[in-house]
Amino acid sequence: MRQTVLQTKKLTVSFGGLKALNGLDVQLYEGEFLGLIGPNGSGKTTFFNALTGIYRPAAGSVLLHGNDITGAPPNKVYAYGITRTFQRLRLATSLSVLDNLIIGNQRNLNLGLWHNIFNRKSFKRQLQEQIQISEELLSRFSRDLAVHLFKPVSSLSMIDRRRVEVCRALISEPNILLLDEPSAGMTPDETRALMDELQDWRVKYPSLSIILIEHEMELINKVSDRCVVLNYGEKIAEGRYSEVSMEPGVRAAYLGED
Amino acid sequence: MATNRVVGRPFCGTRVITMPDFKTKLAILLGVALSVVVLYGFLYLEREWEIGALLVMVPLGVYFLRRTNALTYYQHAAREMPRFTWISFVLGAVVLIMLLRHDDFALLMLTTVLLYATVSLGLTIQFGFVGVVNFSAVAFFGIGAYSMAALNQHFVFLPDLLIIFFSGAISALLGALLILPILRTRGHYAALITIAFGILFRTFLEVNDVLGGPQGLKVPALEMFGWNFGNSFPSEMGGGSFYVAYAIVALVLVAIVYLITRLIESSWLGLNMDSVRLDEVASAAFGINGPRWKIAAFMLGNCFAGLAGAVYAAMYGFIAPANFNLSDSLLLVSIVLLGGIGNAVAVIPAAFLIVVLPEKFQVIQEYRLLLFGIVVILILRFRPSGLMPRGLRQYFAGRFG
């Protein structure tokens, strides 16, 4: 029996009268690659925002390893080992690739005044350590990208920015990774390359669980172990992609058949 | 022995220039010497056409230095040896003060420049790093000044150095009250709150009899290290105006504040502050506590303003509400905009231009604010990152980004 890492119970998020999420029950197992699909506006990103503390759920609960973390602020959620990427890239484009990655490794940084301002030797050691970690992580994804470690993100191409964003989410070695439509703005080839790189990462960290929001059905079919289908904030189906995609409700809501 | 250092960042695509150590130092010293000569000219010359000629020559000189790559050479050198550059500039400023030691008015201007630069460094942390706008810098400057006056009056036994520190601390603490509503608002509304605070502060001073009301307060001259700052230097010490001592204190203050600002910038603290400014939501998703950094930056910046205000009050010997207008806050913001938002070095030449030019041109003096308005509009339109735009973040000299 696989262990449940994350579980939502009757999770509800409402904006005024609209229920963006309505009593959602989702389970995520250890090491699982869960696909989250559904038409536009079905509440997929809202689900991520509710998990990461950007939105406060109106009702229901979020359990991490059985502990209630409902309504925890974003920085707490990060400390629990949940990181994410954003649908529209949210990198600090005027900062270097290195700086963006270090931001992602926040919980391993020493923020003490003494360490940062006065004891520059120990700060330098930590900086060198971070440079090394960043370089290794980047070259795992793309050797070419590691060379650009000290360049501003604004000088990178779209796929490299995606890679940096994924690396920023991975550098702190989280337990759960939330990927919000990583294929947006990329060609199918680029997306495939990114997914292959991610699969390699999973081999090294088998306990990492991933939730992926995606519109490319082929991609979901290929990488996900299991799928959850949302429509109007409710779960309408759950299971392997091959099963889910045959269900009439899903086809009607999402795949465009009457 | 000339060891070759790699100058510039090898990974940044910038041209790699290698130069021996002594040449690096020579480049820096030449830069300092040139700055001292130009600043001396600005402060010493009095006729308007002379200043005008200098004003035309400076951009031409900068253009020439850029064309001959001398400027790039210097910039690389300064980036390579920041500590040496810092020490050279401080010593250069001492030389400048010594050159002007008999000229009361020039020293008064120079000291004002240094104090305004101190406040602007505070604004750089607030506005340039963490992204909190502050249109009430002069209110915190004033809090420092009034703290100086009041503490001097009521706690005569306190040493003046301690009073200066207390003034900074009081400024920071009062600023902590203002940050609460700022944290609950965004963008323009936060700016409006600070403007309101600036106006409130002045009105408060005017109706408060304990603090002298509209007439203001007298502040005795500083007394530190066994020296009364009200005295001019006797001829056996080489002579000199009493402003020399204030100029030195202001110089020490700005040098330390600059160092602190740079150390913050080149550490995780500065990285987190930049991250909060650029995208608070994404920062929060990686554990960065936005409000925490905003509070820290706001308090530190206001502390700088308070320290500068305390020295200012002692130097002028008299303070009144009329010294702390909203327009002065705007002046300080325009120093940051003119120099380059977030670039700590840039505030010093910018403060120089904004403070000294109107004093030299009586024509400008009358239309001061009008002209600054035009300058700010031109800058925002044509060079939004300022005269000296902030470069990529750098942690250490040389290789490390």
Chai-1 contact restraints between the chains, C-beta under 6 A:
chainA,res_idxA,chainB,res_idxB,connection_type,confidence,min_distance_angstrom,max_distance_angstrom,comment,restraint_id
A,T52,B,A285,contact,1.0,0.0,6.0,A-B,restraint_1
A,P74,B,A284,contact,1.0,0.0,6.0,A-B,restraint_2
A,P74,B,A285,contact,1.0,0.0,6.0,A-B,restraint_3
A,N75,B,A284,contact,1.0,0.0,6.0,A-B,restraint_4
A,N75,B,G287,contact,1.0,0.0,6.0,A-B,restraint_5
A,N75,B,N289,contact,1.0,0.0,6.0,A-B,restraint_6
A,Y78,B,F286,contact,1.0,0.0,6.0,A-B,restraint_7
A,Y78,B,G287,contact,1.0,0.0,6.0,A-B,restraint_8
A,A79,B,G287,contact,1.0,0.0,6.0,A-B,restraint_9
A,R84,B,A285,contact,1.0,0.0,6.0,A-B,restraint_10
A,R90,B,D279,contact,1.0,0.0,6.0,A-B,restraint_11
A,R90,B,A282,contact,1.0,0.0,6.0,A-B,restraint_12
A,A92,B,S275,contact,1.0,0.0,6.0,A-B,restraint_13
A,A92,B,L278,contact,1.0,0.0,6.0,A-B,restraint_14
A,S96,B,L392,contact,1.0,0.0,6.0,A-B,restraint_15
A,S96,B,G401,contact,1.0,0.0,6.0,A-B,restraint_16
A,L98,B,G401,contact,1.0,0.0,6.0,A-B,restraint_17
A,D99,B,L271,contact,1.0,0.0,6.0,A-B,restraint_18
A,D99,B,R393,contact,1.0,0.0,6.0,A-B,restraint_19
A,I103,B,S275,contact,1.0,0.0,6.0,A-B,restraint_20
A,I103,B,F286,contact,1.0,0.0,6.0,A-B,restraint_21
A,G104,B,F286,contact,1.0,0.0,6.0,A-B,restraint_22
A,Q106,B,F286,contact,1.0,0.0,6.0,A-B,restraint_23
A,Q106,B,G287,contact,1.0,0.0,6.0,A-B,restraint_24
A,Q106,B,I288,contact,1.0,0.0,6.0,A-B,restraint_25
A,R107,B,G287,contact,1.0,0.0,6.0,A-B,restraint_26
A,L109,B,W268,contact,1.0,0.0,6.0,A-B,restraint_27
A,L111,B,W268,contact,1.0,0.0,6.0,A-B,restraint_28
A,N116,B,S267,contact,1.0,0.0,6.0,A-B,restraint_29
A,N116,B,W268,contact,1.0,0.0,6.0,A-B,restraint_30
A,N116,B,L269,contact,1.0,0.0,6.0,A-B,restraint_31
A,I117,B,L263,contact,1.0,0.0,6.0,A-B,restraint_32
A,L127,B,Y395,contact,1.0,0.0,6.0,A-B,restraint_33
A,F150,B,R9,contact,1.0,0.0,6.0,A-B,restraint_34
A,F150,B,F11,contact,1.0,0.0,6.0,A-B,restraint_35
A,F150,B,C12,contact,1.0,0.0,6.0,A-B,restraint_36
A,F150,B,G401,contact,1.0,0.0,6.0,A-B,restraint_37
